[in-house]
Amino acid sequence: MSGPLLVGIDVGTLSARAGLFDLRGACLSATSAGFELIRPDEHQAVYRMDAIWGAVGEAVRTCLARVPGSASAVAALAFDATASLALRAAGGPPLAGGADVVCWMDHRGEREAEEIGRSGDRLLRYTGGTMFPEIHLPKLLWLKRRDPAAWARVTAARDLCDELAFRATGTDRHSLCGLACKWPYLPADPEPWRRELLDRLGLADLLDRALPDMPPAPVGAVHGHLTPKAAAELGLEAGRPVAVGLIDAEAGTLGVLGRGYRARMNEVCALIGGTSTSYMAFAIDERTIPGVWGPFRDAVFPGYWMHESGQSLTGAALDAVLAQHPAGPGEASPEAHASAAAAVLARLDQEGPAFAAQRHLVPDWLGNRSPLGNGAVRALATGLGPETGERAFLEAYYATARAVVLQARHIIEHLNVHGYAIRRVALSGGHLRNPLLTRFYCDALGLDVVLSDTPEPVLLGTAMTAAVAAGLVPDLFAALDAMAPVQSVASADPAWKAPHAAAYAIYRGLFEARNEAAEAGRRLAASLAPATEPA
């Protein structure tokens, strides 16, 4: 161990992880600790912030303990987190279940999202033309309208990443990453907050809760310094700088973009696959793309515009196959995924493209983020029957994994129709640990697939922001050049090009048919709805 060290802390959907890195980007230690996701009602998903913070402390302390003497060598730390919403309230937590954090996947605000999407507000130019319920505004509007007593007690609203940095430093400020991507805030506008929209929604008092003490800051700036209390909880020395952090998908993006990225920006897309999947691409110019979040200026690189496409449930969809299929193991675990993936790959080696040839899916179990931008649509499946045996289970697992990747192909084609020239997809996240998904990404995307030689790309990206805050590198582009991992390009199997092209054509046909059916169903429901809808 030599030179300054950096700590990256990632708060995901079900666990907190901590990683210790040197300035070359080598991961010296990484650990995790879980916390509970609470489901008070249908479409609701929440946390208790104290439980998240407890898991953060456990993960960091364990990570440091594995490298004796490392705590004193840490030059800075940084947080990333899912795009969840942390609420502070007088008199106790404001949400059901004693919770005070709304998970990113909480869809309670679907009706509010549709209303905002019909507003015609300028904000929609930067959210793909629609409003998705996973963004903060529909959730906040739901809370004010459905539980005004709880809303009245709310004293602060922050992106989860900013809440973590606040707990660590006592300094209250927003990261421009969270602001640009998840709030009614347009960094390039002279008046960034969309006050006119908030007034129209009756939510002007949001700014009483969401405006911090300090002005917003770019990723990698110094958010504040570690307080003695937080230092003791994390096992670090007080006074260390804490970087302005970022959303987890953006952190994973930094971890896989590679050296020299700025010169080939328009040709590279980062794909971060976990419980959900995000696709991150950057441009020097402002360009709007229907059904794609953004462009967000300053979300990661100051002065550059970011687009984020996504799928709401991907890894979670495969988890559901394991947990719910009658012939499955009954629960999702790394071992169960490895077993299922190996069994499917063995079948493919034996049967080739004929395996599960009639099974096809449109994988929108929790709405379609991109390219449709509709949080209300749901999945469509063909080829289902009464079979419940092992083969049916493996076919379901195969069809789900393939559908996830075929939709990835759809999303990237959509980006390329609207100004990008993406030739390389840099993979990151938990999907890399699934050999079936990795094979599909290599064979079915029709692009160069870049694999990075790092076990923890999300934590690495977060550590890069800490390096900037510590003054060890001048900016994030320099951090990429100093810390990016070695990369290789995976080759596609030419024997699968035609079968995947045929499956993709079927997927596209089903996608359009599902959309038409969903719209017809929406019109029917509207015609049958009572004159006054229940609250």
C-alpha positions as CSV (number, residue, x, y, z in Angstrom):
1,M,0.0,0.0,0.0
2,S,1.5,3.3,-1.1
3,G,0.3,6.8,-1.9
4,P,-3.1,8.3,-1.1
5,L,-6.2,6.1,-1.0
6,L,-9.8,6.8,-1.9
7,V,-13.1,5.4,-0.6
8,G,-16.1,5.0,-2.8
9,I,-19.5,4.2,-1.2
10,D,-22.4,2.9,-3.3
11,V,-25.9,2.7,-1.9
12,G,-27.9,0.4,-4.2
13,T,-31.4,-1.0,-4.1
14,L,-30.8,-3.5,-1.3
15,S,-27.3,-2.9,0.0
16,A,-24.5,-0.5,0.7
17,R,-21.1,-1.2,-0.7
18,A,-17.7,0.3,0.1
19,G,-14.5,0.1,-2.0
20,L,-10.9,1.2,-1.2
21,F,-8.9,2.3,-4.3
22,D,-5.5,3.7,-5.1
23,L,-4.8,6.5,-7.6
24,R,-4.3,3.9,-10.4
25,G,-7.8,2.6,-9.9
26,A,-6.8,-0.7,-8.3
27,C,-9.5,-2.0,-5.9
28,L,-7.7,-3.0,-2.6
29,S,-10.9,-4.0,-0.8
30,A,-14.6,-4.1,-1.3
31,T,-17.5,-5.1,1.1
32,S,-21.2,-4.8,1.4
33,A,-24.0,-4.7,4.0
34,G,-27.7,-5.1,3.4
35,F,-30.7,-3.1,4.4
36,E,-34.5,-3.6,4.2
37,L,-36.7,-2.5,1.3
38,I,-40.2,-1.9,2.7
39,R,-43.4,-2.5,0.7
40,P,-46.3,-0.7,2.6
41,D,-48.7,-1.0,-0.4
42,E,-48.9,-1.8,-4.0
43,H,-46.6,0.3,-6.2
44,Q,-44.8,1.6,-3.0
45,A,-41.2,0.9,-2.0
46,V,-39.5,2.8,0.8
47,Y,-36.6,2.7,3.3
48,R,-35.6,3.9,6.7
49,M,-32.6,6.2,6.4
50,D,-31.1,5.1,9.7
51,A,-31.0,1.6,8.3
52,I,-29.2,2.7,5.2
53,W,-26.7,4.8,7.1
54,G,-26.1,1.8,9.5
55,A,-25.3,-0.4,6.5
56,V,-23.0,2.3,5.1
57,G,-21.0,2.4,8.3
58,E,-20.7,-1.4,8.5
59,A,-19.5,-1.6,4.9
60,V,-16.9,1.1,5.2
61,R,-15.5,-0.2,8.5
62,T,-15.2,-3.7,7.2
63,C,-13.7,-2.6,4.0
64,L,-11.0,-0.6,5.8
65,A,-10.3,-3.4,8.3
66,R,-9.3,-5.7,5.5
67,V,-6.3,-3.4,4.7
68,P,-4.6,-2.6,8.0
69,G,-3.5,1.0,8.3
70,S,-5.6,2.2,5.4
71,A,-7.9,4.6,7.3
72,S,-5.1,7.1,7.9
73,A,-4.1,7.0,4.2
74,V,-7.6,7.9,2.9
75,A,-7.4,11.3,1.2
76,A,-11.2,11.6,0.4
77,L,-14.4,9.7,0.1
78,A,-17.5,10.0,-2.1
79,F,-21.0,8.6,-2.2
80,D,-23.2,7.4,-5.1
81,A,-26.7,6.1,-4.6
82,T,-29.8,5.1,-6.5
83,A,-32.0,8.0,-7.5
84,S,-34.2,7.7,-4.4
85,L,-35.7,10.5,-2.5
86,A,-34.8,11.3,1.2
87,L,-37.3,13.2,3.3
88,R,-36.7,14.8,6.7
89,A,-39.7,15.6,8.8
90,A,-40.6,17.0,12.2
91,G,-42.1,14.5,14.6
92,G,-40.9,11.4,12.9
93,P,-40.7,9.7,9.5
94,P,-43.4,10.9,7.1
95,L,-44.0,7.7,5.2
96,A,-45.8,4.5,5.9
97,G,-43.8,1.8,7.7
98,G,-41.8,4.3,9.6
99,A,-39.9,5.2,6.4
100,D,-38.3,8.4,5.3
101,V,-36.8,7.5,1.9
102,V,-38.8,6.8,-1.3
103,C,-37.1,4.1,-3.4
104,W,-36.5,4.9,-7.1
105,M,-38.8,2.1,-8.1
106,D,-41.8,3.4,-6.1
107,H,-44.5,4.0,-8.7
108,R,-47.2,5.5,-6.5
109,G,-47.2,8.7,-8.6
110,E,-48.2,7.2,-12.0
111,R,-51.3,9.3,-12.2
112,E,-49.4,12.4,-11.1
113,A,-46.7,11.7,-13.7
114,E,-49.4,11.5,-16.5
115,E,-50.8,14.9,-15.3
116,I,-47.3,16.5,-15.4
117,G,-46.7,15.0,-18.8
118,R,-49.8,16.7,-20.1
119,S,-48.8,20.1,-18.7
120,G,-46.7,21.1,-21.7
121,D,-44.1,22.6,-19.4
122,R,-40.6,23.4,-20.6
123,L,-39.3,20.8,-18.2
124,L,-40.7,18.0,-20.5
125,R,-38.2,19.0,-23.2
126,Y,-35.6,17.6,-20.9
127,T,-37.4,14.4,-19.8
128,G,-38.1,12.8,-23.2
129,G,-41.4,14.6,-23.7
130,T,-43.1,12.7,-20.9
131,M,-42.9,12.5,-17.1
132,F,-41.9,9.1,-15.6
133,P,-43.1,8.2,-12.1
134,E,-39.6,7.2,-11.0
135,I,-38.5,10.9,-11.1
136,H,-39.0,12.8,-7.8
137,L,-41.7,15.3,-8.8
138,P,-44.6,12.9,-9.2
139,K,-43.8,11.2,-5.8
140,L,-43.7,14.6,-4.1
141,L,-47.0,15.7,-5.6
142,W,-48.6,12.4,-4.6
143,L,-47.5,12.9,-1.0
144,K,-48.8,16.4,-0.8
145,R,-52.2,15.5,-2.3
146,R,-52.7,12.1,-0.7
147,D,-51.2,12.8,2.8
148,P,-51.1,16.5,3.4
149,A,-50.5,16.0,7.1
150,A,-47.3,14.2,6.4
151,W,-46.3,16.7,3.8
152,A,-46.8,19.5,6.2
153,R,-44.2,17.9,8.5
154,V,-41.5,17.6,5.8
155,T,-38.7,19.9,6.5
156,A,-36.2,18.8,3.8
157,A,-36.2,16.9,0.6
158,R,-32.9,15.6,-0.9
159,D,-31.7,13.1,-3.4
160,L,-30.4,10.1,-1.5
161,C,-26.8,10.8,-2.5
162,D,-27.0,14.3,-1.1
163,E,-28.6,13.0,2.1
164,L,-25.6,10.7,2.6
165,A,-23.2,13.5,2.1
166,F,-25.2,15.7,4.5
167,R,-25.0,13.0,7.2
168,A,-21.3,12.7,6.6
169,T,-20.5,16.5,6.7
170,G,-23.4,18.4,8.1
171,T,-23.3,20.5,4.9
172,D,-26.5,20.9,3.1
173,R,-26.2,21.1,-0.7
174,H,-27.4,19.5,-3.9
175,S,-25.2,17.7,-6.4
176,L,-25.9,19.0,-9.9
177,C,-26.2,15.4,-11.0
178,G,-29.3,14.7,-8.9
179,L,-30.7,18.1,-9.5
180,A,-30.5,17.9,-13.3
181,C,-31.7,14.3,-13.6
182,K,-34.4,14.0,-11.0
183,W,-35.8,17.5,-10.0
184,P,-37.7,20.2,-11.8
185,Y,-34.4,22.0,-12.3
186,L,-32.7,23.0,-15.6
187,P,-29.0,24.0,-15.0
188,A,-28.7,25.8,-18.3
189,D,-31.6,28.1,-17.7
190,P,-31.1,31.6,-16.1
191,E,-33.8,30.6,-13.6
192,P,-33.1,26.9,-13.2
193,W,-36.1,25.9,-10.9
194,R,-39.3,25.4,-12.8
195,R,-41.3,27.7,-10.5
196,E,-44.1,28.1,-13.0
197,L,-44.8,24.4,-13.1
198,L,-44.6,24.1,-9.3
199,D,-47.1,26.9,-9.0
200,R,-49.5,25.2,-11.5
201,L,-49.3,21.9,-9.6
202,G,-49.9,23.6,-6.2
203,L,-46.4,22.6,-5.2
204,A,-44.6,25.9,-4.8
205,D,-43.9,25.1,-1.2
206,L,-41.5,22.4,-2.4
207,L,-38.8,25.0,-2.6
208,D,-39.2,25.7,1.1
209,R,-38.0,22.1,1.6
210,A,-35.7,21.5,-1.3
211,L,-33.5,24.6,-1.4
212,P,-30.3,23.9,0.6
213,D,-28.0,26.1,2.6
214,M,-25.2,26.0,0.0
215,P,-25.5,26.5,-3.8
216,P,-25.5,23.3,-5.9
217,A,-22.1,22.0,-7.1
218,P,-20.7,19.8,-9.8
219,V,-19.7,16.2,-9.3
220,G,-16.2,16.0,-7.7
221,A,-16.3,19.3,-6.0
222,V,-16.0,19.3,-2.2
223,H,-19.4,18.8,-0.6
224,G,-17.9,19.3,2.9
225,H,-15.6,17.6,5.4
226,L,-16.2,14.6,7.5
227,T,-17.5,15.4,10.9
228,P,-16.1,13.8,14.1
229,K,-19.4,11.9,14.6
230,A,-19.6,10.6,11.0
231,A,-15.8,9.8,11.1
232,A,-16.3,7.6,14.1
233,E,-19.3,5.8,12.5
234,L,-17.3,5.1,9.3
235,G,-13.9,4.3,10.9
236,L,-12.2,7.3,9.1
237,E,-10.4,10.4,10.3
238,A,-12.4,13.6,10.8
239,G,-11.8,16.4,8.4
240,R,-11.4,14.4,5.3
241,P,-13.1,15.9,2.2
242,V,-16.3,14.4,1.0
243,A,-16.9,14.8,-2.7
244,V,-20.1,16.0,-4.3
245,G,-21.5,12.7,-5.4
246,L,-23.7,11.3,-8.1
247,I,-26.4,8.8,-9.0
248,D,-25.2,5.1,-9.1
249,A,-25.7,4.7,-12.8
250,E,-23.6,7.8,-13.5
251,A,-20.9,6.4,-11.2
252,G,-20.9,3.1,-13.1
253,T,-20.6,5.1,-16.3
254,L,-17.4,6.8,-15.1
255,G,-16.1,3.3,-14.1
256,V,-16.2,2.0,-17.7
257,L,-15.9,4.9,-20.1
258,G,-12.1,4.3,-20.4
259,R,-9.1,6.5,-21.1
260,G,-9.3,9.0,-23.8
261,Y,-13.1,9.1,-23.7
262,R,-13.6,12.7,-24.6
263,A,-12.2,12.2,-28.1
264,R,-14.7,9.4,-28.9
265,M,-17.7,10.7,-26.8
266,N,-20.4,10.4,-29.5
267,E,-19.5,6.8,-30.3
268,V,-19.6,5.2,-26.8
269,C,-22.6,4.3,-24.6
270,A,-22.2,3.0,-21.1
271,L,-24.7,0.3,-20.1
272,I,-25.1,-0.2,-16.3
273,G,-27.1,-3.3,-15.6
274,G,-28.4,-4.3,-12.2
275,T,-31.9,-4.4,-10.7
276,S,-32.7,-1.9,-13.5
277,T,-30.6,-0.9,-16.5
278,S,-29.4,2.6,-17.5
279,Y,-27.8,3.7,-20.7
280,M,-25.6,6.8,-20.5
281,A,-24.4,8.9,-23.4
282,F,-22.8,12.3,-23.5
283,A,-22.7,15.1,-26.1
284,I,-21.1,18.5,-26.5
285,D,-24.4,19.9,-27.9
286,E,-27.9,20.1,-26.6
287,R,-30.2,17.5,-28.4
288,T,-33.6,16.4,-27.4
289,I,-34.7,12.8,-27.9
290,P,-38.3,11.6,-27.4
291,G,-38.6,8.9,-24.7
292,V,-35.1,9.5,-23.3
293,W,-34.3,11.4,-20.2
294,G,-32.3,14.5,-20.8
295,P,-30.4,16.2,-22.2
296,F,-29.1,17.1,-18.7
297,R,-26.3,19.7,-18.7
298,D,-23.7,19.4,-16.0
299,A,-25.0,16.1,-14.8
300,V,-21.5,14.6,-14.7
301,F,-19.1,16.6,-16.8
302,P,-19.5,20.3,-16.4
303,G,-20.6,21.9,-19.7
304,Y,-21.6,18.6,-21.3
305,W,-25.0,17.2,-22.0
306,M,-26.1,13.7,-20.8
307,H,-28.8,11.4,-22.1
308,E,-30.1,8.6,-19.9
309,S,-32.2,5.8,-21.3
310,G,-33.3,2.9,-19.2
311,Q,-35.3,-0.2,-18.4
312,S,-37.0,-0.3,-15.0
313,L,-36.7,-4.0,-14.2
314,T,-34.0,-6.2,-15.7
315,G,-32.0,-8.0,-13.1
316,A,-35.2,-8.0,-11.0
317,A,-37.1,-9.6,-13.7
318,L,-34.7,-12.6,-13.8
319,D,-34.9,-12.6,-10.0
320,A,-38.7,-13.0,-10.3
321,V,-38.3,-16.0,-12.7
322,L,-36.1,-17.7,-10.1
323,A,-38.5,-16.9,-7.2
324,Q,-41.9,-17.4,-8.9
325,H,-41.6,-20.1,-11.5
326,P,-43.0,-23.5,-10.2
327,A,-39.8,-25.3,-11.3
328,G,-37.4,-22.6,-10.1
329,P,-35.4,-22.6,-6.9
330,G,-37.9,-20.4,-5.0
331,E,-35.5,-17.6,-4.3
332,A,-33.0,-15.4,-6.2
333,S,-29.3,-15.6,-5.2
334,P,-26.0,-15.4,-7.1
335,E,-25.8,-19.2,-6.9
336,A,-29.3,-19.7,-8.4
337,H,-28.5,-17.3,-11.2
338,A,-25.3,-19.1,-12.0
339,S,-27.0,-22.4,-12.0
340,A,-29.9,-21.3,-14.2
341,A,-27.5,-19.5,-16.6
342,A,-25.3,-22.6,-16.9
343,A,-28.2,-24.8,-17.6
344,V,-29.6,-22.5,-20.3
345,L,-26.2,-22.2,-22.0
346,A,-25.9,-26.0,-22.0
347,R,-29.3,-26.3,-23.7
348,L,-28.2,-23.7,-26.3
349,D,-25.1,-25.7,-27.0
350,Q,-27.2,-28.8,-27.6
351,E,-30.2,-27.3,-29.4
352,G,-29.0,-24.0,-30.8
353,P,-31.5,-21.3,-31.8
354,A,-34.4,-23.8,-31.8
355,F,-34.4,-23.6,-28.0
356,A,-37.4,-21.6,-26.7
357,A,-38.0,-20.4,-30.3
358,Q,-41.6,-19.6,-29.6
359,R,-41.0,-17.6,-26.4
360,H,-40.9,-13.9,-26.8
361,L,-41.3,-10.9,-24.4
362,V,-41.7,-7.2,-24.3
363,P,-39.9,-6.7,-21.0
364,D,-41.8,-3.8,-19.5
365,W,-42.9,-5.1,-16.1
366,L,-42.8,-1.7,-14.6
367,G,-43.4,0.7,-17.5
368,N,-41.2,1.6,-20.4
369,R,-38.5,4.2,-19.6
370,S,-37.1,4.2,-23.2
371,P,-37.8,4.6,-26.0
372,L,-41.5,5.0,-25.2
373,G,-41.3,7.0,-21.9
374,N,-44.6,5.5,-20.5
375,G,-44.7,4.3,-16.9
376,A,-48.1,2.8,-17.2
377,V,-47.5,0.1,-19.9
378,R,-46.7,-3.4,-18.9
379,A,-45.0,-6.5,-20.3
380,L,-46.3,-8.7,-23.1
381,A,-45.4,-12.4,-23.4
382,T,-46.0,-15.1,-26.1
383,G,-45.5,-18.8,-26.1
384,L,-46.9,-19.4,-22.6
385,G,-48.7,-22.7,-21.8
386,P,-49.5,-25.0,-18.9
387,E,-46.0,-26.4,-18.7
388,T,-44.4,-26.0,-15.3
389,G,-41.4,-28.3,-15.5
390,E,-37.7,-27.7,-15.7
391,R,-37.6,-27.0,-19.4
392,A,-40.4,-24.4,-19.1
393,F,-38.4,-22.7,-16.3
394,L,-35.2,-22.6,-18.4
395,E,-37.2,-21.3,-21.4
396,A,-38.7,-18.5,-19.2
397,Y,-35.2,-17.6,-17.9
398,Y,-33.8,-17.6,-21.4
399,A,-36.6,-15.6,-22.9
400,T,-36.4,-13.0,-20.1
401,A,-32.7,-12.5,-20.5
402,R,-32.9,-12.3,-24.3
403,A,-35.8,-9.8,-24.2
404,V,-33.8,-7.5,-21.9
405,V,-30.9,-7.4,-24.4
406,L,-33.2,-7.0,-27.4
407,Q,-34.7,-4.0,-25.8
408,A,-31.2,-2.7,-25.2
409,R,-30.6,-3.0,-29.0
410,H,-33.9,-1.0,-29.5
411,I,-32.8,1.7,-27.2
412,I,-29.3,2.1,-28.8
413,E,-30.8,2.2,-32.3
414,H,-33.2,5.0,-31.0
415,L,-30.2,7.0,-29.7
416,N,-28.5,6.6,-33.1
417,V,-31.5,7.8,-35.0
418,H,-31.3,11.0,-32.9
419,G,-27.8,12.2,-33.3
420,Y,-25.5,9.6,-31.8
421,A,-23.2,7.2,-33.7
422,I,-22.8,4.6,-31.0
423,R,-20.4,1.8,-32.0
424,R,-19.2,0.6,-28.7
425,V,-21.2,-0.3,-25.6
426,A,-19.2,-0.4,-22.3
427,L,-20.8,-2.9,-19.9
428,S,-21.0,-2.3,-16.2
429,G,-22.9,-3.6,-13.2
430,G,-24.3,-6.9,-11.9
431,H,-25.3,-8.2,-15.4
432,L,-21.6,-8.9,-16.0
433,R,-21.8,-11.6,-13.4
434,N,-24.4,-13.5,-15.4
435,P,-22.8,-15.4,-18.2
436,L,-26.0,-15.8,-20.1
437,L,-26.7,-12.0,-20.2
438,T,-23.1,-11.3,-21.1
439,R,-23.3,-13.8,-24.0
440,F,-26.5,-12.1,-25.2
441,Y,-25.0,-8.6,-25.0
442,C,-22.0,-9.8,-27.1
443,D,-24.1,-11.7,-29.7
444,A,-27.4,-9.7,-29.9
445,L,-26.5,-6.0,-29.8
446,G,-24.6,-6.0,-33.1
447,L,-22.0,-3.6,-31.7
448,D,-18.6,-3.8,-30.1
449,V,-19.0,-4.7,-26.5
450,V,-16.3,-3.4,-24.2
451,L,-15.5,-5.3,-21.0
452,S,-13.5,-3.5,-18.3
453,D,-11.0,-5.3,-16.1
454,T,-12.3,-4.1,-12.7
455,P,-14.5,-6.0,-10.2
456,E,-16.2,-2.9,-9.0
457,P,-16.9,-0.3,-11.8
458,V,-19.6,1.6,-9.8
459,L,-17.3,2.0,-6.8
460,L,-14.4,2.9,-9.0
461,G,-16.4,5.7,-10.7
462,T,-17.3,7.0,-7.2
463,A,-13.7,6.9,-6.1
464,M,-12.8,8.9,-9.2
465,T,-15.0,11.8,-7.9
466,A,-13.2,11.5,-4.5
467,A,-9.9,11.9,-6.4
468,V,-11.1,15.2,-7.8
469,A,-12.3,16.4,-4.4
470,A,-8.9,15.5,-2.9
471,G,-7.1,17.6,-5.5
472,L,-5.2,14.5,-6.8
473,V,-6.5,15.1,-10.3
474,P,-7.8,18.3,-11.8
475,D,-11.1,17.0,-13.2
476,L,-13.1,13.9,-14.1
477,F,-11.6,13.5,-17.5
478,A,-8.2,13.4,-15.9
479,A,-9.5,11.0,-13.3
480,L,-10.6,8.7,-16.2
481,D,-7.1,8.8,-17.7
482,A,-5.5,8.1,-14.4
483,M,-7.8,5.4,-13.0
484,A,-9.7,3.8,-15.8
485,P,-9.3,0.0,-16.0
486,V,-7.8,-2.0,-18.9
487,Q,-10.5,-2.8,-21.5
488,S,-11.1,-5.5,-24.0
489,V,-13.6,-5.9,-26.8
490,A,-15.7,-9.1,-26.7
491,S,-16.4,-10.9,-30.0
492,A,-19.8,-11.9,-31.2
493,D,-20.6,-15.4,-32.4
494,P,-21.5,-15.0,-36.1
495,A,-23.6,-18.2,-36.0
496,W,-26.1,-16.3,-33.8
497,K,-26.4,-13.1,-35.9
498,A,-29.4,-14.2,-38.0
499,P,-31.4,-15.9,-35.1
500,H,-31.0,-12.8,-33.0
501,A,-32.0,-10.6,-35.9
502,A,-35.2,-12.7,-36.4
503,A,-35.9,-12.5,-32.6
504,Y,-35.4,-8.7,-32.7
505,A,-37.9,-8.3,-35.5
506,I,-40.5,-10.3,-33.5
507,Y,-39.8,-8.1,-30.5
508,R,-40.3,-4.9,-32.5
509,G,-43.6,-6.2,-33.8
510,L,-44.8,-7.2,-30.4
511,F,-43.7,-3.8,-29.0
512,E,-45.8,-1.9,-31.5
513,A,-48.8,-4.2,-31.0
514,R,-48.6,-3.9,-27.2
515,N,-48.5,-0.1,-27.4
516,E,-51.6,0.0,-29.6
517,A,-53.4,-2.3,-27.2
518,A,-52.3,-0.3,-24.2
519,E,-53.6,2.9,-25.8
520,A,-56.9,1.3,-26.7
521,G,-57.2,0.1,-23.1
522,R,-56.5,3.5,-21.8
523,R,-59.2,5.0,-24.0
524,L,-61.7,2.3,-22.9
525,A,-60.9,2.9,-19.2
526,A,-61.4,6.7,-19.7
527,S,-64.7,6.1,-21.3
528,L,-65.9,3.9,-18.4
529,A,-64.5,6.0,-15.6
530,P,-66.9,7.6,-13.2
531,A,-67.4,11.4,-13.5
532,T,-65.5,11.9,-10.2
533,E,-62.5,9.6,-9.6
534,P,-61.9,8.4,-6.0
535,A,-59.0,10.1,-4.2
